[in-house]
Amino acid sequence: MSIEAVFHMNTGNGDSSYASNSHLQGTGLQRSLPVLQEAINRIAKDLNGFPWCFKIADLGCSSGPNTLSVVTNILDIVHDICS
């Protein structure tokens, strides 16, 4: 059996797709938001702000409502701190 057959995501928007079955993951992301905010605040405090440029990598491979939520949350938090 190939690795692709074992480690794969269901594609599309059907009943068995990740997009239709990722509510639990989305809830987990929302519940972890205070931890993310605190971590970013500590980084900003320890560095006396943020460097001119920093990078964010989202290594997820999903489609659907959770696709960019973590990156969006990080950008919103950093924007709030820098405003």
All heavy atoms as a GROMACS GRO file, in nm:
protein
  621
    1MET      N    1   0.084  -0.118   0.000
    1MET     CA    2   0.000   0.000   0.000
    1MET      C    3   0.090   0.124   0.000
    1MET      O    4   0.184   0.134   0.077
    1MET     CB    5  -0.090  -0.002   0.124
    1MET     CG    6  -0.185   0.115   0.130
    1MET     SD    7  -0.302   0.106   0.267
    1MET     CE    8  -0.416  -0.015   0.207
    2SER      N    9   0.058   0.218  -0.086
    2SER     CA   10   0.140   0.339  -0.097
    2SER      C   11   0.110   0.436   0.016
    2SER      O   12   0.002   0.432   0.078
    2SER     CB   13   0.114   0.409  -0.232
    2SER     OG   14  -0.014   0.467  -0.231
    3ILE      N   15   0.206   0.523   0.045
    3ILE     CA   16   0.187   0.622   0.151
    3ILE      C   17   0.072   0.717   0.118
    3ILE      O   18   0.000   0.764   0.206
    3ILE     CB   19   0.318   0.699   0.179
    3ILE    CG1   20   0.306   0.777   0.309
    3ILE    CG2   21   0.352   0.792   0.064
    3ILE    CD1   22   0.437   0.823   0.366
    4GLU      N   23   0.052   0.745  -0.011
    4GLU     CA   24  -0.058   0.831  -0.053
    4GLU      C   25  -0.194   0.770  -0.018
    4GLU      O   26  -0.289   0.841   0.009
    4GLU     CB   27  -0.052   0.861  -0.204
    4GLU     CG   28   0.064   0.949  -0.243
    4GLU     CD   29   0.193   0.870  -0.268
    4GLU    OE1   30   0.192   0.744  -0.261
    4GLU    OE2   31   0.295   0.934  -0.291
    5ALA      N   32  -0.202   0.639  -0.021
    5ALA     CA   33  -0.328   0.572   0.010
    5ALA      C   34  -0.357   0.575   0.160
    5ALA      O   35  -0.472   0.572   0.202
    5ALA     CB   36  -0.323   0.427  -0.039
    6VAL      N   37  -0.253   0.583   0.243
    6VAL     CA   38  -0.270   0.582   0.388
    6VAL      C   39  -0.290   0.724   0.441
    6VAL      O   40  -0.379   0.750   0.520
    6VAL     CB   41  -0.149   0.516   0.456
    6VAL    CG1   42  -0.162   0.524   0.607
    6VAL    CG2   43  -0.134   0.372   0.410
    7PHE      N   44  -0.204   0.816   0.399
    7PHE     CA   45  -0.208   0.954   0.447
    7PHE      C   46  -0.265   1.045   0.339
    7PHE      O   47  -0.193   1.097   0.257
    7PHE     CB   48  -0.067   1.002   0.485
    7PHE     CG   49  -0.008   0.925   0.599
    7PHE    CD1   50   0.094   0.836   0.578
    7PHE    CD2   51  -0.056   0.942   0.727
    7PHE    CE1   52   0.149   0.764   0.682
    7PHE    CE2   53  -0.002   0.871   0.832
    7PHE     CZ   54   0.101   0.781   0.811
    8HIS      N   55  -0.394   1.062   0.342
    8HIS     CA   56  -0.457   1.148   0.242
    8HIS      C   57  -0.575   1.220   0.306
    8HIS      O   58  -0.622   1.182   0.413
    8HIS     CB   59  -0.503   1.066   0.121
    8HIS     CG   60  -0.622   0.981   0.151
    8HIS    ND1   61  -0.612   0.863   0.218
    8HIS    CD2   62  -0.753   0.998   0.124
    8HIS    CE1   63  -0.733   0.809   0.231
    8HIS    NE2   64  -0.821   0.890   0.176
    9MET      N   65  -0.620   1.322   0.240
    9MET     CA   66  -0.741   1.392   0.282
    9MET      C   67  -0.846   1.372   0.175
    9MET      O   68  -0.813   1.358   0.057
    9MET     CB   69  -0.713   1.542   0.298
    9MET     CG   70  -0.616   1.574   0.408
    9MET     SD   71  -0.589   1.749   0.423
    9MET     CE   72  -0.745   1.799   0.491
   10ASN      N   73  -0.972   1.369   0.217
   10ASN     CA   74  -1.080   1.361   0.120
   10ASN      C   75  -1.094   1.496   0.052
   10ASN      O   76  -1.099   1.600   0.116
   10ASN     CB   77  -1.211   1.322   0.188
   10ASN     CG   78  -1.208   1.181   0.240
   10ASN    OD1   79  -1.142   1.096   0.184
   10ASN    ND2   80  -1.277   1.157   0.349
   11THR      N   81  -1.098   1.493  -0.079
   11THR     CA   82  -1.103   1.618  -0.155
   11THR      C   83  -1.246   1.665  -0.176
   11THR      O   84  -1.341   1.592  -0.151
   11THR     CB   85  -1.037   1.599  -0.292
   11THR    OG1   86  -1.109   1.497  -0.362
   11THR    CG2   87  -0.893   1.558  -0.279
   12GLY      N   88  -1.257   1.787  -0.223
   12GLY     CA   89  -1.386   1.839  -0.263
   12GLY      C   90  -1.470   1.892  -0.149
   12GLY      O   91  -1.421   1.918  -0.041
   13ASN      N   92  -1.598   1.904  -0.175
   13ASN     CA   93  -1.692   1.958  -0.077
   13ASN      C   94  -1.806   1.862  -0.047
   13ASN      O   95  -1.911   1.902  -0.001
   13ASN     CB   96  -1.749   2.092  -0.128
   13ASN     CG   97  -1.643   2.198  -0.133
   13ASN    OD1   98  -1.566   2.213  -0.040
   13ASN    ND2   99  -1.638   2.272  -0.242
   14GLY      N  100  -1.785   1.736  -0.072
   14GLY     CA  101  -1.891   1.637  -0.050
   14GLY      C  102  -1.910   1.605   0.098
   14GLY      O  103  -1.846   1.661   0.186
   15ASP      N  104  -1.999   1.510   0.125
   15ASP     CA  105  -2.032   1.473   0.263
   15ASP      C  106  -1.912   1.420   0.341
   15ASP      O  107  -1.907   1.436   0.463
   15ASP     CB  108  -2.143   1.368   0.264
   15ASP     CG  109  -2.278   1.425   0.222
   15ASP    OD1  110  -2.293   1.549   0.228
   15ASP    OD2  111  -2.366   1.346   0.184
   16SER      N  112  -1.817   1.358   0.274
   16SER     CA  113  -1.703   1.300   0.345
   16SER      C  114  -1.578   1.387   0.336
   16SER      O  115  -1.472   1.346   0.380
   16SER     CB  116  -1.673   1.160   0.291
   16SER     OG  117  -1.633   1.168   0.155
   17SER      N  118  -1.589   1.508   0.283
   17SER     CA  119  -1.471   1.593   0.267
   17SER      C  120  -1.431   1.658   0.398
   17SER      O  121  -1.511   1.671   0.492
   17SER     CB  122  -1.499   1.704   0.164
   17SER     OG  123  -1.591   1.797   0.217
   18TYR      N  124  -1.306   1.703   0.404
   18TYR     CA  125  -1.257   1.776   0.521
   18TYR      C  126  -1.338   1.904   0.541
   18TYR      O  127  -1.372   1.940   0.654
   18TYR     CB  128  -1.108   1.810   0.505
   18TYR     CG  129  -1.054   1.891   0.618
   18TYR    CD1  130  -1.013   1.830   0.736
   18TYR    CD2  131  -1.046   2.029   0.610
   18TYR    CE1  132  -0.964   1.904   0.842
   18TYR    CE2  133  -0.997   2.105   0.716
   18TYR     CZ  134  -0.956   2.042   0.831
   18TYR     OH  135  -0.909   2.116   0.935
   19ALA      N  136  -1.370   1.972   0.434
   19ALA     CA  137  -1.445   2.097   0.443
   19ALA      C  138  -1.580   2.077   0.512
   19ALA      O  139  -1.626   2.165   0.584
   19ALA     CB  140  -1.465   2.157   0.304
   20SER      N  141  -1.640   1.962   0.494
   20SER     CA  142  -1.770   1.934   0.556
   20SER      C  143  -1.757   1.868   0.693
   20SER      O  144  -1.857   1.854   0.763
   20SER     CB  145  -1.851   1.842   0.465
   20SER     OG  146  -1.877   1.906   0.342
   21ASN      N  147  -1.638   1.829   0.731
   21ASN     CA  148  -1.619   1.754   0.856
   21ASN      C  149  -1.507   1.810   0.941
   21ASN      O  150  -1.434   1.735   1.006
   21ASN     CB  151  -1.590   1.606   0.823
   21ASN     CG  152  -1.709   1.541   0.758
   21ASN    OD1  153  -1.806   1.510   0.824
   21ASN    ND2  154  -1.703   1.524   0.627
   22SER      N  155  -1.493   1.941   0.943
   22SER     CA  156  -1.382   2.002   1.018
   22SER      C  157  -1.429   2.096   1.128
   22SER      O  158  -1.354   2.180   1.174
   22SER     CB  159  -1.289   2.076   0.921
   22SER     OG  160  -1.362   2.177   0.852
   23HIS      N  161  -1.553   2.080   1.170
   23HIS     CA  162  -1.607   2.167   1.276
   23HIS      C  163  -1.529   2.150   1.406
   23HIS      O  164  -1.499   2.248   1.475
   23HIS     CB  165  -1.755   2.138   1.298
   23HIS     CG  166  -1.816   2.225   1.404
   23HIS    ND1  167  -1.842   2.358   1.384
   23HIS    CD2  168  -1.852   2.197   1.532
   23HIS    CE1  169  -1.892   2.410   1.495
   23HIS    NE2  170  -1.899   2.314   1.586
   24LEU      N  171  -1.496   2.029   1.443
   24LEU     CA  172  -1.421   2.003   1.566
   24LEU      C  173  -1.285   2.072   1.563
   24LEU      O  174  -1.243   2.135   1.661
   24LEU     CB  175  -1.405   1.853   1.589
   24LEU     CG  176  -1.332   1.812   1.716
   24LEU    CD1  177  -1.409   1.859   1.839
   24LEU    CD2  178  -1.316   1.660   1.720
   25GLN      N  179  -1.217   2.064   1.450
   25GLN     CA  180  -1.088   2.131   1.437
   25GLN      C  181  -1.104   2.283   1.449
   25GLN      O  182  -1.023   2.350   1.512
   25GLN     CB  183  -1.021   2.096   1.303
   25GLN     CG  184  -0.979   1.952   1.291
   25GLN     CD  185  -1.089   1.863   1.234
   25GLN    OE1  186  -1.208   1.891   1.246
   25GLN    NE2  187  -1.048   1.752   1.173
   26GLY      N  188  -1.209   2.338   1.388
   26GLY     CA  189  -1.235   2.481   1.397
   26GLY      C  190  -1.261   2.525   1.540
   26GLY      O  191  -1.215   2.631   1.584
   27THR      N  192  -1.335   2.443   1.613
   27THR     CA  193  -1.362   2.473   1.754
   27THR      C  194  -1.231   2.472   1.833
   27THR      O  195  -1.208   2.560   1.917
   27THR     CB  196  -1.461   2.370   1.813
   27THR    OG1  197  -1.582   2.377   1.739
   27THR    CG2  198  -1.488   2.397   1.959
   28GLY      N  199  -1.146   2.376   1.806
   28GLY     CA  200  -1.015   2.370   1.873
   28GLY      C  201  -0.931   2.493   1.843
   28GLY      O  202  -0.866   2.548   1.932
   29LEU      N  203  -0.935   2.539   1.719
   29LEU     CA  204  -0.860   2.659   1.682
   29LEU      C  205  -0.912   2.782   1.757
   29LEU      O  206  -0.834   2.863   1.805
   29LEU     CB  207  -0.868   2.682   1.531
   29LEU     CG  208  -0.798   2.581   1.442
   29LEU    CD1  209  -0.832   2.606   1.295
   29LEU    CD2  210  -0.649   2.585   1.463
   30GLN      N  211  -1.043   2.794   1.766
   30GLN     CA  212  -1.101   2.908   1.837
   30GLN      C  213  -1.071   2.903   1.987
   30GLN      O  214  -1.042   3.006   2.049
   30GLN     CB  215  -1.253   2.914   1.815
   30GLN     CG  216  -1.292   2.956   1.675
   30GLN     CD  217  -1.237   3.094   1.639
   30GLN    OE1  218  -1.216   3.180   1.722
   30GLN    NE2  219  -1.212   3.113   1.511
   31ARG      N  220  -1.073   2.785   2.045
   31ARG     CA  221  -1.045   2.771   2.188
   31ARG      C  222  -0.898   2.796   2.220
   31ARG      O  223  -0.866   2.832   2.332
   31ARG     CB  224  -1.088   2.634   2.237
   31ARG     CG  225  -1.238   2.615   2.229
   31ARG     CD  226  -1.278   2.480   2.275
   31ARG     NE  227  -1.344   2.498   2.404
   31ARG     CZ  228  -1.382   2.399   2.480
   31ARG    NH1  229  -1.359   2.275   2.443
   31ARG    NH2  230  -1.442   2.423   2.594
   32SER      N  231  -0.811   2.777   2.123
   32SER     CA  232  -0.668   2.800   2.147
   32SER      C  233  -0.626   2.944   2.119
   32SER      O  234  -0.511   2.980   2.141
   32SER     CB  235  -0.584   2.703   2.062
   32SER     OG  236  -0.599   2.733   1.924
   33LEU      N  237  -0.718   3.028   2.073
   33LEU     CA  238  -0.685   3.166   2.038
   33LEU      C  239  -0.623   3.244   2.154
   33LEU      O  240  -0.524   3.316   2.133
   33LEU     CB  241  -0.808   3.237   1.984
   33LEU     CG  242  -0.788   3.377   1.926
   33LEU    CD1  243  -0.684   3.378   1.815
   33LEU    CD2  244  -0.921   3.431   1.874
   34PRO      N  245  -0.672   3.234   2.279
   34PRO     CA  246  -0.606   3.307   2.388
   34PRO      C  247  -0.460   3.265   2.409
   34PRO      O  248  -0.375   3.348   2.442
   34PRO     CB  249  -0.691   3.272   2.511
   34PRO     CG  250  -0.825   3.236   2.456
   34PRO     CD  251  -0.797   3.171   2.323
   35VAL      N  252  -0.430   3.138   2.390
   35VAL     CA  253  -0.292   3.091   2.402
   35VAL      C  254  -0.206   3.152   2.293
   35VAL      O  255  -0.093   3.196   2.317
   35VAL     CB  256  -0.286   2.936   2.398
   35VAL    CG1  257  -0.143   2.886   2.400
   35VAL    CG2  258  -0.368   2.877   2.511
   36LEU      N  259  -0.259   3.157   2.171
   36LEU     CA  260  -0.188   3.217   2.058
   36LEU      C  261  -0.163   3.365   2.084
   36LEU      O  262  -0.053   3.416   2.062
   36LEU     CB  263  -0.268   3.198   1.930
   36LEU     CG  264  -0.210   3.253   1.801
   36LEU    CD1  265  -0.076   3.186   1.769
   36LEU    CD2  266  -0.308   3.234   1.687
   37GLN      N  267  -0.266   3.436   2.134
   37GLN     CA  268  -0.251   3.578   2.164
   37GLN      C  269  -0.143   3.602   2.269
   37GLN      O  270  -0.059   3.690   2.254
   37GLN     CB  271  -0.384   3.637   2.212
   37GLN     CG  272  -0.486   3.647   2.103
   37GLN     CD  273  -0.624   3.683   2.154
   37GLN    OE1  274  -0.665   3.638   2.262
   37GLN    NE2  275  -0.696   3.764   2.078
   38GLU      N  276  -0.144   3.523   2.373
   38GLU     CA  277  -0.043   3.537   2.479
   38GLU      C  278   0.097   3.509   2.426
   38GLU      O  279   0.192   3.581   2.458
   38GLU     CB  280  -0.076   3.443   2.596
   38GLU     CG  281   0.026   3.446   2.708
   38GLU     CD  282   0.036   3.581   2.778
   38GLU    OE1  283  -0.059   3.659   2.774
   38GLU    OE2  284   0.143   3.609   2.837
   39ALA      N  285   0.112   3.406   2.345
   39ALA     CA  286   0.243   3.373   2.289
   39ALA      C  287   0.296   3.486   2.202
   39ALA      O  288   0.414   3.525   2.213
   39ALA     CB  289   0.234   3.243   2.209
   40ILE      N  290   0.211   3.542   2.118
   40ILE     CA  291   0.255   3.651   2.030
   40ILE      C  292   0.286   3.776   2.112
   40ILE      O  293   0.384   3.846   2.086
   40ILE     CB  294   0.150   3.678   1.921
   40ILE    CG1  295   0.142   3.557   1.827
   40ILE    CG2  296   0.183   3.804   1.843
   40ILE    CD1  297   0.029   3.562   1.727
   41ASN      N  298   0.205   3.804   2.214
   41ASN     CA  299   0.234   3.918   2.302
   41ASN      C  300   0.368   3.903   2.372
   41ASN      O  301   0.443   3.999   2.385
   41ASN     CB  302   0.122   3.936   2.405
   41ASN     CG  303   0.001   4.004   2.347
   41ASN    OD1  304   0.013   4.098   2.269
   41ASN    ND2  305  -0.117   3.959   2.385
   42ARG      N  306   0.399   3.783   2.416
   42ARG     CA  307   0.529   3.759   2.483
   42ARG      C  308   0.645   3.776   2.385
   42ARG      O  309   0.749   3.831   2.422
   42ARG     CB  310   0.532   3.620   2.544
   42ARG     CG  311   0.452   3.608   2.669
   42ARG     CD  312   0.470   3.473   2.733
   42ARG     NE  313   0.387   3.462   2.851
   42ARG     CZ  314   0.391   3.360   2.933
   42ARG    NH1  315   0.471   3.258   2.908
   42ARG    NH2  316   0.312   3.356   3.038
   43ILE      N  317   0.627   3.728   2.264
   43ILE     CA  318   0.733   3.746   2.164
   43ILE      C  319   0.756   3.895   2.139
   43ILE      O  320   0.870   3.941   2.136
   43ILE     CB  321   0.696   3.673   2.032
   43ILE    CG1  322   0.700   3.522   2.052
   43ILE    CG2  323   0.789   3.716   1.918
   43ILE    CD1  324   0.640   3.443   1.937
   44ALA      N  325   0.648   3.969   2.124
   44ALA     CA  326   0.661   4.114   2.099
   44ALA      C  327   0.728   4.183   2.217
   44ALA      O  328   0.812   4.271   2.199
   44ALA     CB  329   0.523   4.175   2.073
   45LYS      N  330   0.692   4.143   2.338
   45LYS     CA  331   0.752   4.204   2.457
   45LYS      C  332   0.900   4.169   2.467
   45LYS      O  333   0.983   4.256   2.494
   45LYS     CB  334   0.678   4.156   2.581
   45LYS     CG  335   0.728   4.218   2.709
   45LYS     CD  336   0.649   4.169   2.829
   45LYS     CE  337   0.707   4.227   2.956
   45LYS     NZ  338   0.641   4.174   3.075
   46ASP      N  339   0.934   4.042   2.446
   46ASP     CA  340   1.074   3.998   2.456
   46ASP      C  341   1.162   4.063   2.351
   46ASP      O  342   1.281   4.087   2.374
   46ASP     CB  343   1.084   3.846   2.444
   46ASP     CG  344   1.026   3.774   2.566
   46ASP    OD1  345   0.999   3.840   2.668
   46ASP    OD2  346   1.005   3.652   2.556
   47LEU      N  347   1.106   4.093   2.234
   47LEU     CA  348   1.185   4.152   2.125
   47LEU      C  349   1.170   4.304   2.119
   47LEU      O  350   1.222   4.367   2.027
   47LEU     CB  351   1.142   4.092   1.991
   47LEU     CG  352   1.164   3.942   1.970
   47LEU    CD1  353   1.106   3.898   1.838
   47LEU    CD2  354   1.312   3.909   1.978
   48ASN      N  355   1.096   4.361   2.214
   48ASN     CA  356   1.066   4.504   2.210
   48ASN      C  357   0.999   4.542   2.077
   48ASN      O  358   1.039   4.637   2.011
   48ASN     CB  359   1.190   4.589   2.233
   48ASN     CG  360   1.244   4.571   2.374
   48ASN    OD1  361   1.167   4.560   2.468
   48ASN    ND2  362   1.375   4.565   2.387
   49GLY      N  363   0.900   4.467   2.040
   49GLY     CA  364   0.830   4.487   1.913
   49GLY      C  365   0.862   4.372   1.819
   49GLY      O  366   0.912   4.268   1.861
   50PHE      N  367   0.834   4.392   1.695
   50PHE     CA  368   0.860   4.290   1.595
   50PHE      C  369   0.967   4.339   1.499
   50PHE      O  370   0.980   4.458   1.476
   50PHE     CB  371   0.732   4.260   1.515
   50PHE     CG  372   0.627   4.191   1.595
   50PHE    CD1  373   0.518   4.263   1.645
   50PHE    CD2  374   0.635   4.056   1.622
   50PHE    CE1  375   0.421   4.200   1.720
   50PHE    CE2  376   0.537   3.992   1.696
   50PHE     CZ  377   0.430   4.065   1.747
   51PRO      N  378   1.044   4.247   1.442
   51PRO     CA  379   1.139   4.289   1.338
   51PRO      C  380   1.062   4.343   1.217
   51PRO      O  381   0.942   4.320   1.203
   51PRO     CB  382   1.213   4.160   1.303
   51PRO     CG  383   1.130   4.048   1.354
   51PRO     CD  384   1.044   4.103   1.464
   52TRP      N  385   1.131   4.414   1.132
   52TRP     CA  386   1.069   4.473   1.014
   52TRP      C  387   1.000   4.366   0.930
   52TRP      O  388   0.895   4.387   0.873
   52TRP     CB  389   1.174   4.548   0.933
   52TRP     CG  390   1.116   4.613   0.811
   52TRP    CD1  391   1.048   4.731   0.806
   52TRP    CD2  392   1.119   4.563   0.678
   52TRP    NE1  393   1.007   4.758   0.679
   52TRP    CE2  394   1.050   4.655   0.597
   52TRP    CE3  395   1.172   4.450   0.619
   52TRP    CZ2  396   1.035   4.637   0.461
   52TRP    CZ3  397   1.156   4.432   0.484
   52TRP    CH2  398   1.088   4.526   0.406
   53CYS      N  399   1.060   4.250   0.926
   53CYS     CA  400   1.007   4.142   0.845
   53CYS      C  401   1.014   4.011   0.924
   53CYS      O  402   1.116   3.981   0.985
   53CYS     CB  403   1.087   4.128   0.716
   53CYS     SG  404   1.035   3.992   0.610
   54PHE      N  405   0.906   3.937   0.926
   54PHE     CA  406   0.909   3.802   0.980
   54PHE      C  407   0.815   3.716   0.897
   54PHE      O  408   0.730   3.767   0.824
   54PHE     CB  409   0.875   3.797   1.129
   54PHE     CG  410   0.736   3.839   1.164
   54PHE    CD1  411   0.636   3.745   1.181
   54PHE    CD2  412   0.704   3.972   1.182
   54PHE    CE1  413   0.508   3.783   1.213
   54PHE    CE2  414   0.577   4.012   1.215
   54PHE     CZ  415   0.478   3.917   1.230
   55LYS      N  416   0.833   3.587   0.905
   55LYS     CA  417   0.760   3.496   0.817
   55LYS      C  418   0.669   3.405   0.898
   55LYS      O  419   0.701   3.368   1.009
   55LYS     CB  420   0.859   3.413   0.736
   55LYS     CG  421   0.944   3.499   0.645
   55LYS     CD  422   1.048   3.416   0.574
   55LYS     CE  423   1.124   3.499   0.475
   55LYS     NZ  424   1.240   3.562   0.528
   56ILE      N  425   0.557   3.371   0.839
   56ILE     CA  426   0.461   3.278   0.896
   56ILE      C  427   0.442   3.166   0.794
   56ILE      O  428   0.421   3.192   0.677
   56ILE     CB  429   0.326   3.346   0.923
   56ILE    CG1  430   0.341   3.464   1.018
   56ILE    CG2  431   0.226   3.246   0.976
   56ILE    CD1  432   0.218   3.551   1.026
   57ALA      N  433   0.449   3.043   0.840
   57ALA     CA  434   0.426   2.929   0.752
   57ALA      C  435   0.307   2.849   0.803
   57ALA      O  436   0.305   2.808   0.919
   57ALA     CB  437   0.550   2.840   0.745
   58ASP      N  438   0.208   2.830   0.722
   58ASP     CA  439   0.096   2.743   0.752
   58ASP      C  440   0.115   2.617   0.669
   58ASP      O  441   0.102   2.620   0.547
   58ASP     CB  442  -0.036   2.813   0.717
   58ASP     CG  443  -0.158   2.728   0.750
   58ASP    OD1  444  -0.142   2.608   0.780
   58ASP    OD2  445  -0.268   2.781   0.744
   59LEU      N  446   0.146   2.508   0.735
   59LEU     CA  447   0.179   2.384   0.664
   59LEU      C  448   0.057   2.294   0.646
   59LEU      O  449   0.072   2.177   0.612
   59LEU     CB  450   0.291   2.311   0.736
   59LEU     CG  451   0.418   2.393   0.755
   59LEU    CD1  452   0.523   2.311   0.829
   59LEU    CD2  453   0.472   2.444   0.623
   60GLY      N  454  -0.061   2.348   0.665
   60GLY     CA  455  -0.183   2.272   0.645
   60GLY      C  456  -0.207   2.246   0.497
   60GLY      O  457  -0.149   2.310   0.411
   61CYS      N  458  -0.293   2.152   0.470
   61CYS     CA  459  -0.323   2.119   0.331
   61CYS      C  460  -0.472   2.099   0.313
   61CYS      O  461  -0.517   2.012   0.242
   61CYS     CB  462  -0.246   1.995   0.287
   61CYS     SG  463  -0.283   1.850   0.385
   62SER      N  464  -0.549   2.181   0.382
   62SER     CA  465  -0.693   2.161   0.376
   62SER      C  466  -0.761   2.262   0.286
   62SER      O  467  -0.702   2.360   0.243
   62SER     CB  468  -0.752   2.173   0.517
   62SER     OG  469  -0.736   2.304   0.566
   63SER      N  470  -0.884   2.236   0.260
   63SER     CA  471  -0.971   2.333   0.193
   63SER      C  472  -1.095   2.342   0.280
   63SER      O  473  -1.136   2.245   0.342
   63SER     CB  474  -1.006   2.288   0.052
   63SER     OG  475  -1.079   2.167   0.057
   64GLY      N  476  -1.152   2.458   0.287
   64GLY     CA  477  -1.270   2.474   0.368
   64GLY      C  478  -1.256   2.588   0.467
   64GLY      O  479  -1.165   2.670   0.456
   65PRO      N  480  -1.342   2.591   0.568
   65PRO     CA  481  -1.350   2.707   0.657
   65PRO      C  482  -1.228   2.729   0.745
   65PRO      O  483  -1.206   2.841   0.791
   65PRO     CB  484  -1.474   2.678   0.741
   65PRO     CG  485  -1.492   2.530   0.735
   65PRO     CD  486  -1.442   2.490   0.600
   66ASN      N  487  -1.148   2.628   0.770
   66ASN     CA  488  -1.032   2.643   0.859
   66ASN      C  489  -0.901   2.671   0.786
   66ASN      O  490  -0.797   2.684   0.849
   66ASN     CB  491  -1.013   2.517   0.943
   66ASN     CG  492  -1.133   2.485   1.027
   66ASN    OD1  493  -1.204   2.574   1.071
   66ASN    ND2  494  -1.158   2.358   1.049
   67THR      N  495  -0.907   2.678   0.656
   67THR     CA  496  -0.785   2.681   0.575
   67THR      C  497  -0.685   2.786   0.619
   67THR      O  498  -0.569   2.755   0.641
   67THR     CB  499  -0.821   2.702   0.426
   67THR    OG1  500  -0.909   2.598   0.387
   67THR    CG2  501  -0.698   2.697   0.339
   68LEU      N  502  -0.726   2.908   0.632
   68LEU     CA  503  -0.632   3.015   0.666
   68LEU      C  504  -0.663   3.082   0.799
   68LEU      O  505  -0.612   3.190   0.827
   68LEU     CB  506  -0.631   3.120   0.554
   68LEU     CG  507  -0.582   3.070   0.418
   68LEU    CD1  508  -0.597   3.177   0.313
   68LEU    CD2  509  -0.437   3.025   0.426
   69SER      N  510  -0.744   3.019   0.882
   69SER     CA  511  -0.787   3.085   1.006
   69SER      C  512  -0.672   3.114   1.101
   69SER      O  513  -0.669   3.222   1.162
   69SER     CB  514  -0.896   3.004   1.075
   69SER     OG  515  -0.849   2.879   1.115
   70VAL      N  516  -0.576   3.024   1.116
   70VAL     CA  517  -0.465   3.048   1.207
   70VAL      C  518  -0.378   3.163   1.157
   70VAL      O  519  -0.342   3.253   1.233
   70VAL     CB  520  -0.381   2.920   1.229
   70VAL    CG1  521  -0.258   2.950   1.312
   70VAL    CG2  522  -0.464   2.813   1.296
   71VAL      N  523  -0.346   3.163   1.029
   71VAL     CA  524  -0.265   3.272   0.973
   71VAL      C  525  -0.340   3.405   0.986
   71VAL      O  526  -0.280   3.506   1.023
   71VAL     CB  527  -0.228   3.243   0.826
   71VAL    CG1  528  -0.161   3.363   0.762
   71VAL    CG2  529  -0.138   3.121   0.817
   72THR      N  530  -0.468   3.404   0.960
   72THR     CA  531  -0.548   3.526   0.974
   72THR      C  532  -0.545   3.575   1.118
   72THR      O  533  -0.527   3.695   1.144
   72THR     CB  534  -0.693   3.500   0.930
   72THR    OG1  535  -0.693   3.459   0.794
   72THR    CG2  536  -0.779   3.625   0.945
   73ASN      N  537  -0.560   3.484   1.214
   73ASN     CA  538  -0.555   3.522   1.354
   73ASN      C  539  -0.419   3.581   1.391
   73ASN      O  540  -0.411   3.682   1.462
   73ASN     CB  541  -0.586   3.403   1.445
   73ASN     CG  542  -0.731   3.363   1.440
   73ASN    OD1  543  -0.818   3.444   1.408
   73ASN    ND2  544  -0.759   3.239   1.473
   74ILE      N  545  -0.310   3.521   1.345
   74ILE     CA  546  -0.176   3.572   1.373
   74ILE      C  547  -0.160   3.711   1.316
   74ILE      O  548  -0.112   3.802   1.385
   74ILE     CB  549  -0.068   3.476   1.318
   74ILE    CG1  550  -0.070   3.345   1.396
   74ILE    CG2  551   0.070   3.541   1.323
   74ILE    CD1  552   0.014   3.235   1.334
   75LEU      N  553  -0.200   3.730   1.193
   75LEU     CA  554  -0.187   3.863   1.131
   75LEU      C  555  -0.271   3.967   1.205
   75LEU      O  556  -0.225   4.080   1.227
   75LEU     CB  557  -0.227   3.857   0.984
   75LEU     CG  558  -0.134   3.778   0.894
   75LEU    CD1  559  -0.194   3.766   0.754
   75LEU    CD2  560   0.004   3.839   0.888
   76ASP      N  561  -0.391   3.930   1.246
   76ASP     CA  562  -0.476   4.024   1.321
   76ASP      C  563  -0.413   4.062   1.454
   76ASP      O  564  -0.414   4.180   1.493
   76ASP     CB  565  -0.615   3.965   1.345
   76ASP     CG  566  -0.698   3.956   1.218
   76ASP    OD1  567  -0.664   4.022   1.117
   76ASP    OD2  568  -0.799   3.882   1.219
   77ILE      N  569  -0.357   3.965   1.525
   77ILE     CA  570  -0.294   3.991   1.655
   77ILE      C  571  -0.174   4.082   1.639
   77ILE      O  572  -0.157   4.180   1.712
   77ILE     CB  573  -0.256   3.858   1.725
   77ILE    CG1  574  -0.383   3.778   1.759
   77ILE    CG2  575  -0.173   3.885   1.851
   77ILE    CD1  576  -0.356   3.634   1.794
   78VAL      N  577  -0.088   4.051   1.543
   78VAL     CA  578   0.030   4.134   1.518
   78VAL      C  579  -0.010   4.276   1.478
   78VAL      O  580   0.046   4.374   1.527
   78VAL     CB  581   0.121   4.070   1.411
   78VAL    CG1  582   0.233   4.164   1.368
   78VAL    CG2  583   0.181   3.939   1.464
   79HIS      N  584  -0.110   4.286   1.394
   79HIS     CA  585  -0.159   4.419   1.352
   79HIS      C  586  -0.208   4.499   1.472
   79HIS      O  587  -0.178   4.618   1.486
   79HIS     CB  588  -0.269   4.405   1.248
   79HIS     CG  589  -0.319   4.534   1.197
   79HIS    ND1  590  -0.430   4.596   1.249
   79HIS    CD2  591  -0.272   4.615   1.101
   79HIS    CE1  592  -0.450   4.710   1.186
   79HIS    NE2  593  -0.355   4.724   1.094
   80ASP      N  594  -0.283   4.435   1.561
   80ASP     CA  595  -0.333   4.502   1.681
   80ASP      C  596  -0.218   4.550   1.770
   80ASP      O  597  -0.223   4.659   1.825
   80ASP     CB  598  -0.427   4.412   1.760
   80ASP     CG  599  -0.560   4.389   1.690
   80ASP    OD1  600  -0.593   4.465   1.595
   80ASP    OD2  601  -0.632   4.296   1.730
   81ILE      N  602  -0.117   4.466   1.786
   81ILE     CA  603  -0.003   4.503   1.870
   81ILE      C  604   0.073   4.621   1.810
   81ILE      O  605   0.116   4.712   1.881
   81ILE     CB  606   0.093   4.382   1.890
   81ILE    CG1  607   0.024   4.276   1.976
   81ILE    CG2  608   0.225   4.425   1.952
   81ILE    CD1  609   0.098   4.143   1.980
   82CYS      N  610   0.087   4.622   1.679
   82CYS     CA  611   0.165   4.725   1.612
   82CYS      C  612   0.087   4.854   1.589
   82CYS      O  613   0.146   4.956   1.554
   82CYS     CB  614   0.217   4.673   1.477
   82CYS     SG  615   0.336   4.541   1.495
   83SER      N  616  -0.043   4.852   1.610
   83SER     CA  617  -0.125   4.973   1.585
   83SER      C  618  -0.117   5.068   1.702
   83SER      O  619  -0.096   5.038   1.813
   83SER     CB  620  -0.271   4.934   1.563
   83SER     OG  621  -0.281   4.860   1.444
   0.00000   0.00000   0.00000
